[in-house]
Amino acid sequence: AKRYELEPIGAFVWSMIDGKRNLESLCTAMRNHFGLGKKEAEVSLVAFLQILSERGLIETRGPKS
């Protein structure tokens, strides 16, 4: 089994991924927890989620219809 070490923001986001929260709610939680600006939080979150997806650790879905 592989092990990954995450920095604090990555660990926080990982702990919040539950299949129910959307990108916006994850971003808001990050902003509130770390005092980040909207753009900074969005860029960091999207980049981190892309890495997790590319490594097969999460699946991303589009908006529900």
C-alpha positions as CSV (number, residue, x, y, z in Angstrom):
1,A,0.0,0.0,0.0
2,K,1.2,3.5,-0.8
3,R,1.5,6.2,1.8
4,Y,1.2,9.8,1.1
5,E,2.2,12.7,3.3
6,L,0.1,15.8,3.0
7,E,0.9,19.4,3.9
8,P,-1.7,21.1,6.2
9,I,-4.0,22.4,3.5
10,G,-3.9,19.1,1.6
11,A,-4.7,17.1,4.8
12,F,-7.6,19.5,5.6
13,V,-9.1,19.1,2.1
14,W,-8.6,15.3,2.2
15,S,-10.5,15.1,5.5
16,M,-13.3,17.1,4.0
17,I,-13.8,15.0,0.8
18,D,-16.9,12.9,1.5
19,G,-18.7,12.6,-1.8
20,K,-21.4,15.1,-0.6
21,R,-19.5,18.4,-0.6
22,N,-19.1,20.2,-3.9
23,L,-16.2,22.3,-5.0
24,E,-17.7,25.5,-3.7
25,S,-18.3,24.1,-0.2
26,L,-14.7,22.7,-0.1
27,C,-13.4,26.1,-1.2
28,T,-15.4,28.0,1.4
29,A,-14.3,25.6,4.2
30,M,-10.6,26.1,3.1
31,R,-11.1,29.9,3.1
32,N,-12.6,29.9,6.5
33,H,-10.1,27.6,8.1
34,F,-6.9,29.0,6.6
35,G,-8.0,32.7,6.0
36,L,-7.3,32.4,2.3
37,G,-8.6,34.7,-0.4
38,K,-11.2,33.3,-2.9
39,K,-8.8,33.1,-5.9
40,E,-6.0,31.6,-3.8
41,A,-8.3,29.0,-2.3
42,E,-9.8,28.1,-5.7
43,V,-6.5,27.7,-7.5
44,S,-5.0,25.6,-4.7
45,L,-8.1,23.4,-4.3
46,V,-8.4,22.7,-8.1
47,A,-4.7,21.9,-8.4
48,F,-4.8,19.5,-5.4
49,L,-8.0,17.8,-6.6
50,Q,-6.5,17.3,-10.1
51,I,-3.4,15.6,-8.5
52,L,-5.6,13.3,-6.5
53,S,-7.7,12.5,-9.5
54,E,-4.7,11.8,-11.7
55,R,-3.4,9.4,-9.1
56,G,-6.7,7.6,-8.9
57,L,-7.4,8.6,-5.3
58,I,-10.6,10.4,-6.1
59,E,-13.2,10.6,-8.9
60,T,-14.6,13.9,-9.8
61,R,-18.2,14.5,-11.0
62,G,-19.8,17.4,-12.8
63,P,-22.8,19.2,-11.5
64,K,-25.9,17.1,-10.9
65,S,-28.7,17.6,-13.4
